């Protein structure tokens, strides 16, 4: 060890509980704020929620320590399908109508869930204002949603149309892309003859869905495919309906796939839908809303597609129209909400023209995404790419739970009316039964919490824009970027200054934790076994921004062991330090006390550990959000520098005044550094060694 006389940097941690309360009650415009991604009300918090919330809590507590407090805006999301399924599963006989179910959910079920979430937040040690009552489905927010919808409709950005959407045949509703789980599987290609009208020849079509042949409106080949040049412009017979359909060309057809001939069914495939629009083809639908074959399918009417497929193949074989069957690797789209296979389905829905909305924003803010800092920075590029590839957003859901769409249809004329209030002659109008996609209200979350009155545009400068959002990368497209877009459109500024993106939590096999796999772990179970601080230290110590985190119980045990080390050091300090010293200790006396030490070896040891602390403090304040690196540095300092080296060295000497003062100072500072990571134990031990003082 080198002898040094430098004194540690004086990083002041002055904030008391009283000053925290003053900060909470006297918000002013200079205060920063952080926005909590609102968890769905449908169940308990999972480990991914815990990671997200603890990262936010770390930032809030750290900011309080240096007297730059952050106001944490919290709340809950009403969800959509998940909540409706939850209420339906209760099978309460007294709930007959959708309105009764909605009233029950709001007045009975939700208050209990809200209290449950608050208890879970407290177990994690979240430094929240628990009097907050933000909820995406509050009566006030329902009024605001109506204002927003009507405004966007009047601006020509929302419209109603009959289009192809992701359809859950079990729940009988449109669903979003994020609710579709594409799973790899082995499929089959059926090679089927389509007969030409002229010379008895045929084209071979490879399809994975023979049950949609009833809705075929054309065959497509690539214009560069020499095999089919002589057939261009001719007509061909549908093998199941006998109807004549044209043979057309398009450059997008993949020559190498199957036979190189595509059967075009615009009502049952998104790619075919685009071809149908491009070439103005008829739209024929052979499914019902329940996902069954309809009256266009003859003897197969009422059957499920999978059930009908084998029978249709038998029929094609009998008529010598099936040539062969091949296996191939593909994906099947499953609904995350019901487990049913998602079908492209043609239906009347409400849409938001997202590309047009972005164009309107860019007229005044050409590079509006640059006004938000993404961490890690590569997500800035990802966000920009998504913006360029954005498409129209299906807003409507065929549910009873959610924000009602403020639209009415005239019972006689079919005229559509959209407004904040219902039509004057309401008896002649029928209100739209569909509700809004829950992501629509979630997108308005920063704007919802920024005002507390009926006027949606009265945003409080204290709360908008917020300073920071911390969220996972899997909802970057569906939520984060849409919040930015909506905030620029309505408030002319971004909803937050910076976005920190963390990864997902995966099991030891690298799989995403989910209920369906049965590999999810509830934070409460880990807290019962190891304590909240061990869980917090594990999550913060293993988070690398933008990367997934692998769950290892052994690492939580290591965190628990580190906490035991902290306890041991505290016990040693309490044993070796007089009560009078604990009561009278003042940081201002440290330098003077150090100079009075006569034993040069002890003096060197004391200055050495103080300089090691200084290096740790420098790193700590230079790397605010790199929690994994900070935890590593703090653990190394505690276990190696403080415990294995300093404490072992001073054991061989009588504990002088300077030694007691140095150790007390170093340990107090260490606890303050650890407070944002492990608030329960850090607070408790700080009180013990300061004779009752509160961090």
TIDOSE-310853 format. One line per field, with one value per residue (C-alpha): residue in one letter; x, y, z; residue number from 0. Coordinates in steps of 0.1 Angstrom, whole numbers. Example, Ala and Ser with C-alpha at 12.3 -4.5 7.8 and 13.67 -1.06 7.14 Angstrom:
// residues 2
torke	c(A:S)
east	c(123:137)
north	c(-45:-11)
up	c(78:71)
kolgu	c(0:1)
***
This chain:
// residues 695
torke	c(X:X:X:X:X:X:X:X:X:X:X:X:X:X:X:X:X:X:X:X:X:X:X:X:X:X:X:X:X:X:X:X:X:X:X:X:X:X:X:X:X:X:X:X:X:X:X:X:X:X:X:X:X:X:X:X:X:X:X:X:X:X:X:X:X:X:X:X:X:X:X:X:X:X:X:X:X:X:X:X:X:X:X:X:X:X:X:X:X:X:X:X:X:X:X:X:X:X:X:X:X:X:X:X:X:X:X:X:X:X:X:X:X:X:X:X:X:X:X:X:X:X:X:X:X:X:X:X:X:X:X:X:X:X:X:X:X:X:X:X:X:X:X:X:X:X:X:X:X:X:X:X:X:X:X:X:X:X:X:X:X:X:X:X:X:X:X:X:X:X:X:X:X:X:X:X:X:X:X:X:X:X:X:X:X:X:X:X:X:X:X:X:X:X:X:X:X:X:X:X:X:X:X:X:X:X:X:X:X:X:X:X:X:X:X:X:X:X:X:X:X:X:X:X:X:X:X:X:X:X:X:X:X:X:X:X:X:X:X:X:X:X:X:X:X:X:X:X:X:X:X:X:X:X:X:X:X:X:X:X:X:X:X:X:X:X:X:X:X:X:X:X:X:X:X:X:X:X:X:X:X:X:X:X:X:X:X:X:X:X:X:X:X:X:X:X:X:X:X:X:X:X:X:X:X:X:X:X:X:X:X:X:X:X:X:X:X:X:X:X:X:X:X:X:X:X:X:X:X:X:X:X:X:X:X:X:X:X:X:X:X:X:X:X:X:X:X:X:X:X:X:X:X:X:X:X:X:X:X:X:X:X:X:X:X:X:X:X:X:X:X:X:X:X:X:X:X:X:X:X:X:X:X:X:X:X:X:X:X:X:X:X:X:X:X:X:X:X:X:X:X:X:X:X:X:X:X:X:X:X:X:X:X:X:X:X:X:X:X:X:X:X:X:X:X:X:X:X:X:X:X:X:X:X:X:X:X:X:X:X:X:X:X:X:X:X:X:X:X:X:X:X:X:X:X:X:X:X:X:X:X:X:X:X:X:X:X:X:X:X:X:X:X:X:X:X:X:X:X:X:X:X:X:X:X:X:X:X:X:X:X:X:X:X:X:X:X:X:X:X:X:X:X:X:X:X:X:X:X:X:X:X:X:X:X:X:X:X:X:X:X:X:X:X:X:X:X:X:X:X:X:X:X:X:X:X:X:X:X:X:X:X:X:X:X:X:X:X:X:X:X:X:X:X:X:X:X:X:X:X:X:X:X:X:X:X:X:X:X:X:X:X:X:X:X:X:X:X:X:X:X:X:X:X:X:X:X:X:X:X:X:X:X:X:X:X:X:X:X:X:X:X:X:X:X:X:X:X:X:X:X:X:X:X:X:X:X:X:X:X:X:X:X:X:X:X:X:X:X:X:X:X:X:X:X:X:X:X:X:X:X:X:X:X:X:X:X:X:X:X:X:X:X:X:X:X:X:X:X:X:X:X:X:X:X:X:X:X:X:X:X:X:X:X:X:X:X:X:X:X:X:X:X:X:X:X:X:X:X:X:X:X:X:X:X)
east	c(0:12:9:-13:-27:-56:-90:-120:-143:-171:-202:-230:-261:-283:-318:-339:-374:-388:-372:-385:-420:-415:-403:-434:-459:-443:-435:-422:-414:-377:-384:-378:-403:-402:-431:-440:-452:-485:-489:-521:-546:-552:-528:-498:-464:-440:-402:-401:-422:-399:-369:-386:-399:-366:-346:-370:-369:-331:-330:-356:-338:-304:-317:-331:-298:-281:-311:-322:-355:-376:-413:-424:-457:-474:-506:-524:-536:-571:-558:-583:-589:-571:-594:-626:-614:-608:-643:-659:-640:-657:-690:-711:-747:-759:-739:-761:-753:-720:-728:-733:-700:-682:-698:-687:-651:-648:-666:-658:-630:-606:-604:-592:-567:-554:-548:-531:-507:-498:-489:-467:-450:-444:-428:-404:-395:-407:-404:-438:-464:-491:-518:-516:-546:-538:-558:-562:-599:-609:-640:-618:-597:-628:-638:-603:-603:-635:-620:-589:-608:-632:-603:-583:-615:-622:-585:-590:-567:-593:-617:-639:-633:-637:-602:-582:-572:-557:-587:-591:-619:-623:-627:-642:-623:-595:-562:-529:-497:-482:-509:-499:-473:-457:-445:-422:-438:-437:-464:-476:-477:-505:-498:-532:-541:-559:-573:-569:-600:-583:-563:-569:-536:-532:-511:-498:-504:-487:-508:-507:-544:-566:-597:-594:-596:-633:-621:-595:-598:-567:-534:-501:-468:-436:-433:-397:-407:-403:-423:-456:-451:-475:-503:-503:-537:-556:-583:-582:-608:-611:-608:-635:-660:-655:-654:-631:-602:-574:-537:-518:-482:-464:-427:-431:-439:-411:-401:-383:-412:-435:-444:-439:-477:-495:-532:-545:-571:-573:-598:-576:-540:-523:-499:-528:-548:-521:-521:-559:-558:-530:-549:-584:-595:-628:-627:-644:-646:-652:-651:-675:-666:-662:-636:-658:-663:-694:-721:-698:-681:-711:-709:-681:-702:-699:-667:-634:-607:-585:-614:-624:-589:-586:-621:-613:-580:-599:-623:-594:-577:-609:-611:-574:-566:-540:-505:-484:-479:-446:-435:-419:-409:-432:-448:-483:-498:-514:-534:-515:-549:-568:-544:-565:-549:-552:-568:-566:-603:-622:-644:-655:-631:-619:-583:-558:-537:-504:-482:-503:-501:-463:-462:-482:-458:-428:-440:-432:-407:-387:-365:-388:-374:-339:-354:-356:-324:-325:-301:-286:-281:-288:-325:-325:-319:-344:-370:-363:-366:-399:-412:-405:-422:-453:-487:-523:-534:-566:-581:-613:-619:-651:-652:-674:-644:-626:-632:-663:-658:-679:-696:-733:-750:-784:-808:-824:-798:-767:-751:-721:-719:-688:-690:-683:-720:-746:-770:-799:-824:-806:-835:-828:-792:-773:-739:-708:-705:-667:-642:-607:-575:-560:-528:-546:-553:-518:-503:-519:-505:-480:-508:-534:-512:-501:-535:-563:-593:-617:-597:-573:-550:-544:-510:-492:-457:-446:-454:-450:-427:-412:-375:-371:-389:-375:-391:-384:-375:-405:-429:-407:-429:-463:-461:-430:-428:-466:-464:-438:-459:-491:-473:-458:-492:-511:-485:-459:-431:-418:-433:-399:-363:-347:-357:-337:-343:-338:-341:-364:-358:-352:-349:-316:-324:-327:-365:-387:-406:-443:-474:-477:-442:-447:-413:-423:-413:-433:-412:-431:-418:-382:-388:-401:-371:-343:-357:-365:-330:-314:-338:-332:-294:-296:-317:-297:-264:-272:-290:-271:-292:-307:-297:-317:-311:-309:-324:-300:-312:-275:-269:-297:-280:-248:-266:-280:-245:-232:-259:-247:-213:-227:-244:-212:-193:-220:-219:-181:-185:-211:-190:-158:-173:-186:-221:-208:-188:-219:-239:-212:-198:-196:-181:-166:-143:-129:-99:-89:-91:-70:-42:-41:-32:3:7:20:10:-26:-25:-15:-42:-69:-58:-56:-92:-104:-88:-103:-137:-130:-122:-155:-174:-159:-170:-204:-212:-197:-218:-253:-273:-247:-261:-244:-209:-218:-228:-196:-175:-193:-191:-154:-148:-168:-155:-119:-108:-129:-133:-104:-77:-86:-104:-78:-50:-65:-73:-37:-37:-58:-87:-78:-101:-89:-96:-131:-139:-125:-144:-176:-173:-164:-193:-218:-208:-210:-245:-255:-241:-260:-293:-308:-299:-309:-331:-344:-311:-292:-317:-318:-280:-276:-299:-281:-246:-258:-279:-313:-306:-326:-313)
north	c(0:35:61:91:121:129:132:115:134:149:135:147:126:150:140:130:115:149:165:136:144:180:171:149:176:206:196:224:227:219:184:155:127:90:71:36:13:4:-33:-51:-55:-92:-108:-108:-93:-116:-115:-93:-67:-69:-62:-32:-18:-22:-5:25:24:23:55:72:64:73:107:114:108:136:159:158:140:123:121:86:84:50:34:4:-6:-20:-45:-59:-96:-108:-89:-99:-136:-132:-119:-145:-173:-163:-175:-153:-162:-127:-111:-115:-85:-70:-38:-58:-75:-42:-26:-56:-54:-17:-15:-49:-67:-39:-22:-56:-60:-24:-30:-63:-45:-19:-47:-63:-30:-25:-60:-50:-19:7:43:53:78:52:78:80:66:66:40:39:31:57:77:108:89:75:110:119:88:100:134:119:95:123:146:120:111:148:151:123:99:74:57:26:0:-37:-52:-82:-85:-110:-129:-150:-175:-186:-151:-138:-106:-89:-90:-71:-84:-86:-110:-134:-160:-175:-210:-230:-263:-289:-282:-299:-286:-302:-301:-297:-297:-266:-275:-251:-244:-247:-279:-302:-292:-281:-260:-275:-254:-260:-248:-254:-245:-264:-255:-219:-230:-220:-183:-184:-155:-160:-178:-159:-167:-148:-131:-143:-180:-195:-226:-206:-180:-197:-197:-160:-143:-176:-188:-218:-238:-237:-275:-273:-247:-251:-213:-197:-176:-158:-165:-133:-124:-105:-100:-110:-146:-169:-191:-217:-222:-251:-252:-215:-210:-190:-194:-159:-158:-121:-127:-153:-142:-108:-112:-122:-92:-69:-87:-84:-46:-42:-60:-50:-86:-97:-105:-138:-150:-187:-185:-174:-152:-184:-196:-223:-229:-209:-216:-212:-245:-268:-301:-287:-258:-255:-276:-263:-258:-285:-309:-301:-303:-341:-346:-321:-339:-371:-355:-341:-376:-392:-368:-373:-337:-343:-351:-353:-340:-326:-317:-284:-262:-232:-213:-213:-182:-188:-164:-157:-150:-182:-206:-208:-206:-170:-166:-136:-125:-100:-77:-42:-25:9:19:46:58:57:65:97:107:104:125:152:153:154:185:204:180:163:143:140:107:123:143:111:95:57:36:14:37:10:12:47:30:3:30:49:18:9:44:41:7:16:5:12:2:-18:-1:-20:-51:-72:-72:-57:-47:-15:20:22:36:69:60:55:40:52:23:31:49:33:68:69:96:101:125:132:131:107:119:141:116:87:62:62:53:23:27:8:-23:-27:-13:2:-18:-15:-3:28:41:28:50:80:71:100:124:109:113:149:164:158:175:169:190:165:192:208:192:200:212:196:162:165:157:131:127:89:58:23:-5:-38:-40:-63:-34:-9:-9:-14:11:33:46:51:72:94:98:107:131:150:152:164:181:191:175:141:123:116:127:93:57:29:-4:-36:-72:-101:-126:-161:-195:-214:-231:-196:-197:-167:-171:-177:-193:-217:-231:-232:-217:-184:-175:-152:-125:-132:-167:-155:-128:-153:-174:-149:-115:-85:-71:-103:-103:-66:-71:-101:-82:-50:-68:-88:-62:-52:-27:-42:-77:-106:-117:-154:-165:-184:-191:-196:-159:-149:-171:-152:-119:-133:-143:-107:-93:-116:-101:-66:-78:-92:-60:-40:-64:-60:-22:-22:-45:-24:11:27:40:74:73:63:92:119:108:136:134:169:156:128:147:161:127:111:136:127:90:84:48:53:18:23:58:43:17:43:66:36:25:61:64:31:44:76:55:36:69:83:53:53:89:85:54:62:36:8:-11:-44:-27:-8:-39:-57:-27:-24:-62:-62:-32:-47:-83:-77:-42:-36:-70:-92:-65:-35:-53:-81:-55:-34:-65:-67:-33:-18:1:38:68:73:37:37:70:58:25:42:67:42:18:47:58:22:18:51:38:6:22:24:-13:-28:-2:-25:-37:-5:16:-7:-10:27:34:8:24:60:56:60:84:78:78)
up	c(0:-8:18:7:25:0:16:1:-22:-2:-19:3:9:29:21:51:52:60:29:8:20:11:-24:-29:-17:-34:-69:-91:-128:-123:-109:-131:-134:-144:-160:-149:-177:-162:-155:-166:-138:-146:-122:-100:-110:-127:-127:-158:-140:-110:-131:-148:-115:-95:-122:-119:-81:-82:-103:-80:-48:-62:-73:-38:-23:-42:-38:-74:-67:-93:-91:-100:-119:-114:-123:-138:-173:-178:-203:-228:-237:-206:-183:-201:-200:-163:-155:-178:-160:-127:-142:-119:-126:-117:-145:-176:-197:-208:-188:-156:-162:-168:-137:-116:-130:-122:-88:-72:-89:-98:-63:-49:-77:-72:-35:-44:-67:-41:-17:-42:-50:-12:-9:-37:-17:-44:-33:-47:-38:-29:-29:-67:-85:-122:-142:-180:-176:-150:-158:-165:-190:-207:-214:-227:-250:-266:-272:-288:-310:-323:-329:-349:-368:-377:-388:-413:-395:-382:-406:-409:-436:-445:-444:-436:-399:-374:-362:-331:-340:-304:-289:-322:-322:-341:-322:-326:-340:-305:-295:-323:-314:-345:-336:-359:-370:-398:-424:-456:-491:-512:-550:-567:-604:-618:-652:-682:-703:-737:-742:-712:-697:-661:-637:-605:-574:-541:-511:-474:-470:-495:-474:-488:-525:-524:-521:-549:-574:-595:-600:-601:-616:-619:-653:-655:-650:-685:-676:-677:-704:-728:-702:-695:-701:-701:-676:-655:-635:-597:-588:-561:-574:-611:-615:-641:-627:-646:-647:-638:-632:-605:-597:-561:-568:-557:-586:-564:-538:-545:-582:-586:-590:-563:-557:-547:-519:-509:-480:-463:-466:-461:-490:-513:-499:-513:-547:-547:-541:-567:-595:-584:-578:-562:-525:-516:-479:-472:-433:-407:-376:-356:-380:-396:-433:-446:-471:-501:-492:-499:-480:-457:-444:-406:-403:-387:-414:-399:-398:-434:-448:-447:-463:-490:-498:-501:-526:-546:-547:-558:-588:-596:-588:-560:-573:-542:-506:-493:-458:-452:-423:-416:-388:-374:-359:-325:-303:-271:-255:-264:-280:-312:-346:-358:-392:-416:-416:-437:-415:-408:-384:-373:-384:-376:-406:-388:-419:-425:-388:-390:-422:-404:-375:-398:-415:-383:-367:-395:-372:-342:-330:-325:-297:-276:-265:-266:-245:-259:-289:-315:-306:-321:-355:-348:-340:-371:-393:-377:-383:-420:-422:-401:-414:-406:-372:-365:-335:-329:-308:-306:-268:-240:-218:-230:-242:-263:-298:-300:-332:-341:-372:-384:-382:-416:-437:-423:-420:-396:-369:-347:-318:-282:-274:-288:-316:-305:-319:-302:-307:-344:-340:-328:-310:-322:-301:-305:-281:-287:-287:-252:-268:-280:-244:-233:-260:-244:-209:-207:-217:-193:-162:-172:-163:-139:-155:-183:-208:-225:-237:-203:-197:-165:-171:-138:-152:-189:-205:-182:-179:-182:-194:-186:-205:-223:-260:-268:-266:-284:-315:-300:-272:-269:-304:-305:-273:-290:-321:-301:-278:-308:-324:-294:-273:-299:-278:-269:-238:-223:-228:-227:-229:-213:-229:-209:-221:-211:-184:-196:-179:-177:-211:-227:-231:-224:-192:-198:-183:-212:-207:-169:-163:-148:-113:-91:-72:-40:-38:-41:-16:9:5:1:9:-14:-12:-25:-54:-61:-60:-83:-109:-108:-107:-138:-160:-191:-211:-242:-233:-220:-184:-176:-143:-120:-85:-75:-83:-59:-32:-39:-34:-1:10:2:25:53:48:53:85:98:92:110:140:141:141:168:189:185:186:217:219:227:194:174:189:185:151:126:91:96:123:102:87:121:137:110:116:153:146:158:145:110:99:110:94:61:64:71:43:19:25:23:-11:-22:-12:-32:-63:-58:-53:-85:-105:-88:-98:-133:-142:-130:-149:-154:-124:-133:-132:-100:-82:-92:-80:-47:-40:-48:-26:3:2:-9:0:31:46:34:35:57:85:86:88:116:137:147:163:191:176:179:177:141:131:146:129:95:96:107:79:52:62:63:29:16:29:12:-21:-16:-5:-41:-46:-12:6:34:48:39:58:88:92:87:116:137:133:134:165:148:119:87:52)
kolgu	c(0:1:2:3:4:5:6:7:8:9:10:11:12:13:14:15:16:17:18:19:20:21:22:23:24:25:26:27:28:29:30:31:32:33:34:35:36:37:38:39:40:41:42:43:44:45:46:47:48:49:50:51:52:53:54:55:56:57:58:59:60:61:62:63:64:65:66:67:68:69:70:71:72:73:74:75:76:77:78:79:80:81:82:83:84:85:86:87:88:89:90:91:92:93:94:95:96:97:98:99:100:101:102:103:104:105:106:107:108:109:110:111:112:113:114:115:116:117:118:119:120:121:122:123:124:125:126:127:128:129:130:131:132:133:134:135:136:137:138:139:140:141:142:143:144:145:146:147:148:149:150:151:152:153:154:155:156:157:158:159:160:161:162:163:164:165:166:167:168:169:170:171:172:173:174:175:176:177:178:179:180:181:182:183:184:185:186:187:188:189:190:191:192:193:194:195:196:197:198:199:200:201:202:203:204:205:206:207:208:209:210:211:212:213:214:215:216:217:218:219:220:221:222:223:224:225:226:227:228:229:230:231:232:233:234:235:236:237:238:239:240:241:242:243:244:245:246:247:248:249:250:251:252:253:254:255:256:257:258:259:260:261:262:263:264:265:266:267:268:269:270:271:272:273:274:275:276:277:278:279:280:281:282:283:284:285:286:287:288:289:290:291:292:293:294:295:296:297:298:299:300:301:302:303:304:305:306:307:308:309:310:311:312:313:314:315:316:317:318:319:320:321:322:323:324:325:326:327:328:329:330:331:332:333:334:335:336:337:338:339:340:341:342:343:344:345:346:347:348:349:350:351:352:353:354:355:356:357:358:359:360:361:362:363:364:365:366:367:368:369:370:371:372:373:374:375:376:377:378:379:380:381:382:383:384:385:386:387:388:389:390:391:392:393:394:395:396:397:398:399:400:401:402:403:404:405:406:407:408:409:410:411:412:413:414:415:416:417:418:419:420:421:422:423:424:425:426:427:428:429:430:431:432:433:434:435:436:437:438:439:440:441:442:443:444:445:446:447:448:449:450:451:452:453:454:455:456:457:458:459:460:461:462:463:464:465:466:467:468:469:470:471:472:473:474:475:476:477:478:479:480:481:482:483:484:485:486:487:488:489:490:491:492:493:494:495:496:497:498:499:500:501:502:503:504:505:506:507:508:509:510:511:512:513:514:515:516:517:518:519:520:521:522:523:524:525:526:527:528:529:530:531:532:533:534:535:536:537:538:539:540:541:542:543:544:545:546:547:548:549:550:551:552:553:554:555:556:557:558:559:560:561:562:563:564:565:566:567:568:569:570:571:572:573:574:575:576:577:578:579:580:581:582:583:584:585:586:587:588:589:590:591:592:593:594:595:596:597:598:599:600:601:602:603:604:605:606:607:608:609:610:611:612:613:614:615:616:617:618:619:620:621:622:623:624:625:626:627:628:629:630:631:632:633:634:635:636:637:638:639:640:641:642:643:644:645:646:647:648:649:650:651:652:653:654:655:656:657:658:659:660:661:662:663:664:665:666:667:668:669:670:671:672:673:674:675:676:677:678:679:680:681:682:683:684:685:686:687:688:689:690:691:692:693:694)
***
